[in-house]
Amino acid sequence: MLEISNILIIVNTDSGKKNSLKIWNNLKLTKNINSLYNCELILTSSYEEMYSYFMKNKEEINNKHYKFIMFISGDGTIYRYINMDLSLSSLENVPIFHYPAGSGNGFYRSITNEMSLKNIDDYVDCIIRDNHNIKKMDLMNILMSSGDNPRDSVKAFLSVTWGMIADVDIETEDYRWMGYFRFVYGVIMSIIKKRGYYGTLKYKAEDGEDKVIEGNFILFLANNLSHITHNSNASPHSKSDDGYIFISYILAPVSRCELLKIMLNFDNGTYINHSKVKYVKTKGFSLEKSDGKIVIDGELIDNSINKIDVEIESKSLRFVSN
């Protein structure tokens, strides 16, 4: 008799429209997934709960071998997971499968875009039919500092934002029930307000030249993957394992009319062709800001952090592919 593989299912019931548990129950009903795998379910509404589960069940988890971890959640849950200090050998290098249940779902959209998969059913079928492969994704290693004092480091799979996109992400948190349309509303409000933040960007260009950009930034976006939300192709040239970070930025002056034209082309990625948008490729950068929010993978970092140093970490995260 063939041994049934173990998989870990992490369901964040607070993600997006809060329908993650319904999605899981539907998967059991329509895809019969719990008869194909030994499914260990973690129901959580917070990152603290998720961490607590791992710590309470540490010995039991370490005695198992998991084929993959399925996240029925948004991007933030995956970000928190990869940055948890779990010290669980059984979970090291276990691939991730993302079933999108958040507002943005950039992880899912980016990798399925690379796989040329049309919908979630095609992705789920990869594991149902057991004909999936495992690929490796780059990560961004981010050192955060307050003044001259290094504070902490985190890993990110998706993006670093500051300025307009960061403001939209954080200031629409209370509208997660709207799904993707929270971002549409947020963009409209941000264009009306048109805030700029002073800072300095340093990076090494492809030709090896050190670049320093100083000024009033309206938008800053550093991408590891192509899509920051399901409908936003923020970095059309990005691939999950290309070894590069693609940075988009807009400096003042820029009119509201120009910003509107840019954002109307954000979803299809052609916004990078606008004359006010700079789109550059690098393996690392530093950003020092005087004010404004820095957001990593959709999660707000401590406002006392005024500088980040970012480097690409090649092929560090395993995920389920077709």
C-alpha positions, 0 to 999 in steps of 0.5 A, spaced: 500 500 500 502 506 498 503 511 504 499 517 504 503 524 504 502 529 510 501 536 508 500 542 512 494 546 511 494 553 514 487 557 514 487 564 516 480 566 517 481 573 518 484 574 511 481 578 505 473 577 505 474 572 511 472 566 507 478 562 507 475 556 511 469 556 506 474 555 501 477 549 505 471 546 506 469 546 499 476 543 497 474 537 501 468 537 498 469 538 490 476 536 490 476 530 495 483 533 498 483 530 505 482 523 502 489 524 497 493 527 503 494 526 511 491 533 512 494 537 518 489 543 519 491 550 522 486 555 523 488 561 525 486 569 525 492 572 527 500 571 526 501 570 534 496 564 533 500 561 528 506 561 532 503 558 538 500 552 534 507 551 532 510 551 539 505 547 542 506 542 537 513 542 536 515 535 537 509 532 533 511 536 527 518 535 528 516 527 527 513 528 521 515 529 513 511 534 510 510 534 502 508 541 502 504 547 506 498 549 503 496 557 505 489 559 504 490 566 506 493 572 503 500 574 502 501 577 509 501 570 512 506 567 508 510 573 509 510 572 517 511 564 516 517 565 512 520 570 517 518 566 524 524 563 528 520 556 528 527 551 529 523 546 526 527 541 522 521 538 519 519 544 515 525 546 513 525 547 505 518 544 505 515 547 498 509 552 499 502 552 495 498 558 495 490 558 495 489 565 494 484 568 500 487 575 501 485 582 498 492 582 494 494 575 492 501 577 489 504 570 490 499 566 487 498 571 481 505 572 480 507 564 480 501 562 476 502 567 471 509 564 470 506 557 469 501 560 464 495 557 468 488 560 467 485 559 474 486 556 481 482 550 479 488 548 474 493 550 480 489 545 485 489 540 479 497 540 480 497 537 487 490 533 486 493 529 480 500 529 483 503 531 477 506 538 480 514 540 480 518 544 485 521 550 483 525 555 487 524 563 488 528 568 490 527 572 496 529 579 498 534 580 504 532 586 508 536 589 513 532 595 517 536 600 521 534 606 525 539 612 524 546 608 524 543 602 528 541 596 525 535 593 528 532 587 525 532 583 518 527 580 514 526 576 508 521 578 503 518 574 497 514 580 493 515 587 494 518 593 498 513 599 497 514 606 500 510 612 498 503 612 494 503 604 494 504 603 501 499 609 503 494 605 499 496 598 502 495 601 509 490 606 509 485 601 506 486 596 511 479 597 514 476 595 507 479 588 506 472 586 506 471 590 499 477 585 496 481 588 490 476 594 490 479 597 496 486 598 492 482 602 487 479 606 492 485 607 495 489 609 489 483 614 487 484 617 494 492 617 494 491 621 487 487 626 490 492 627 496 498 626 492 503 626 497 511 626 496 516 623 501 523 625 501 529 620 501 535 617 497 535 611 493 542 608 492 543 602 487 548 599 482 546 599 475 547 593 470 553 596 467 556 597 474 555 604 475 553 606 482 546 610 482 544 615 487 537 618 486 535 624 491 528 627 492 521 627 493 518 620 491 511 620 490 511 612 488 517 607 490 516 600 489 521 594 489 519 588 486 521 581 486 515 578 483 511 580 477 504 582 481 503 585 487 496 584 487 491 579 483 490 585 478 496 589 478 502 587 474 507 592 477 513 589 474 512 585 467 519 583 467 520 580 473 521 572 474 521 568 480 528 566 479 531 571 475 536 574 481 534 581 480 530 586 483 526 591 479 525 598 482 519 603 479 519 610 482 516 617 480 519 623 483 516 630 483 513 634 480 508 630 477 501 632 476 494 628 478 492 628 471 499 624 469 498 620 476 491 618 473 494 616 466 500 612 470 495 608 475 490 606 469 496 602 466 498 599 472 494 593 472 497 591 465 504 593 466 505 598 461 505 604 466 513 603 466 513 606 459 510 613 462 516 618 461 515 620 469 516 612 471 523 610 472 524 602 471 531 599 473 534 593 474 539 591 480 541 586 485 541 590 491 539 597 493 538 602 499 533 606 501 533 612 506 527 616 508 525 622 512 518 620 513 512 616 510 511 608 511 515 603 508 511 596 507 514 589 506 510 584 502 504 588 504 506 589 512 507 595 515 514 596 518 516 600 525 515 607 523 522 608 527 525 604 521 528 610 516 533 606 512 533 599 509 539 595 505 536 590 500 540 584 497 537 579 493 538 572 495 537 567 489 533 561 489 531 561 497 524 559 497 521 552 494 514 552 491 509 548 488 509 549 480 506 545 474 
